[in-house]
Amino acid sequence: MTKLVRYSPFGVRSPLFTDWNRFFDEFLPVNTESDTPTTWTPRVDLSETESEFRILLDLPGMKKDDVTINFESDMLTISGERREEASREDVNYYRTERFYGRFSRSFTFPKAVEIDSISAAFEDGVLTVKVPKAAESKPRKISIS
């Protein structure tokens, strides 16, 4: 019969090492409560085509009203806040790994962009921002006379 063993890229761990990790997990809190807002950084994909730049941000559990997009001084800034669900007093949490709090991501572009044509859509927890390139920054073929 085959025994299932948790994969460890560092080889077999000694019982002392495992006990030491368990001590920290059980007795020392990972996150401490405080009055200061926390920050987190959503994952982003940034791509470029001939005509535009495209930014995709993963914002699970958020609504479009929780996000602000600004363009100022050649910098696009996407910011927002994901609020923690109201905690219930009759529930004991053993671990919380989801991020809450404010975030801000800023992007500068290597080429001129059409500021008035920037568009954004929010669907299924993914924010898509399209930033069209300005006509003078798009590649063009020049005919020889």
CORZI-V196282 format. One record per pair of residues at least 4 apart in sequence whose ideal C-beta (glycine too) atoms are under 8 Angstrom apart, sorted by sequence separation. I is the first residue (numbers start at 1). J is the second residue. D is the distance in Angstrom with one decimal. If there is no record, write none. Layout:
i-><I:I>
j-><J:J>
d-><D:D>
This chain:
i-><8:13:14:15:16:17:18:19:20:21:22:23:24:48:62:71:87:109:114:122:133:134:8:13:23:48:49:62:71:72:113:122:123:133:47:48:70:71:87:121:122:46:47:59:69:70:120:121:46:59:69:120:45:46:47:69:70:120:45:46:68:119:120:44:45:67:68:118:119:44:67:68:118:44:67:118:43:44:66:118:42:43:66:117:42:66:84:42:66:82:83:114:62:82:113:114:82:113:114:62:81:113:114:55:57:59:61:81:82:112:113:80:81:109:111:112:55:59:79:80:111:79:112:113:79:112:78:79:111:77:78:77:78:77:78:76:77:75:76:75:76:75:76:74:74:61:40:76:37:71:71:57:69:78:69:78:55:76:67:76:53:64:40:63:40:53:67:69:38:40:42:44:46:38:39:40:41:38:39:40:42:59:62:64:37:38:39:41:61:30:31:37:39:60:59:58:59:58:59:57:56:57:56:55:56:57:55:56:54:55:54:54:55:53:54:52:53:52:52:53:51:52:51:50:51:50:50>
j-><12:17:18:19:20:21:22:23:24:25:26:27:28:52:66:75:91:113:118:126:137:138:13:18:28:53:54:67:76:77:118:127:128:138:53:54:76:77:93:127:128:53:54:66:76:77:127:128:54:67:77:128:54:55:56:78:79:129:55:56:78:129:130:55:56:78:79:129:130:56:79:80:130:57:80:131:57:58:80:132:57:58:81:132:58:82:100:59:83:99:100:131:80:100:131:132:101:132:133:82:101:133:134:76:78:80:82:102:103:133:134:102:103:131:133:134:78:82:102:103:134:103:136:137:104:137:104:105:137:104:105:105:106:106:107:106:107:106:107:107:108:108:109:108:109:98:82:118:81:115:118:105:118:127:120:129:107:129:122:131:109:122:99:122:100:113:127:129:99:101:103:105:107:100:101:102:103:101:102:103:105:122:125:127:101:102:103:105:125:95:96:102:104:125:125:125:126:126:127:126:126:127:127:127:128:129:128:129:128:129:129:130:131:130:131:130:131:131:132:133:132:133:133:133:138:138:139>
d-><7.1:4.6:7.2:6.1:6.2:6.6:6.4:6.5:7.0:6.2:6.0:5.8:5.1:7.6:4.7:7.2:7.0:5.4:7.3:7.4:4.8:7.4:6.0:5.5:7.8:5.3:7.2:6.6:5.1:7.4:7.3:5.1:7.5:5.2:7.3:7.5:7.4:7.7:7.6:7.6:7.6:7.0:4.9:7.8:7.1:4.9:6.5:4.9:7.4:6.7:7.3:6.8:7.9:5.4:7.9:5.3:7.8:4.7:7.3:7.9:7.4:7.4:7.5:6.3:4.3:6.6:5.3:6.9:5.0:6.7:7.4:6.1:7.0:5.2:4.0:5.2:7.3:7.6:4.8:7.3:5.0:4.6:6.1:4.6:5.4:6.7:4.2:5.6:7.8:7.1:6.5:7.8:6.6:5.3:5.1:4.3:6.8:6.5:7.0:5.3:6.6:5.9:5.4:7.5:6.3:7.2:6.3:4.7:7.5:7.1:5.8:7.3:7.4:6.6:5.7:3.8:7.4:7.4:7.1:6.1:7.2:6.5:6.0:7.6:4.0:4.6:7.3:7.4:3.7:6.3:5.0:7.2:7.8:4.6:8.0:6.9:7.8:5.4:4.8:6.9:7.8:5.2:7.4:5.9:7.0:7.7:7.5:7.4:7.9:5.6:6.2:6.9:7.8:7.0:5.6:6.9:6.5:7.2:7.1:6.6:6.0:4.1:3.6:7.8:7.3:7.1:6.2:6.5:7.5:5.7:5.7:6.1:6.9:6.5:5.4:8.0:6.0:3.6:5.5:5.4:7.0:7.6:6.9:7.8:5.2:7.6:6.2:7.1:6.8:7.7:6.9:5.5:7.8:4.1:5.6:6.6:7.0:6.1:5.5:7.0:5.9:4.4:7.2:7.8:5.5:7.7:7.3:8.0:6.9:4.3:7.3:5.6:7.2:7.6:7.5:5.3:4.3:6.0:4.7:7.2:6.3:6.0:6.0:7.9:6.6:6.6:6.5>
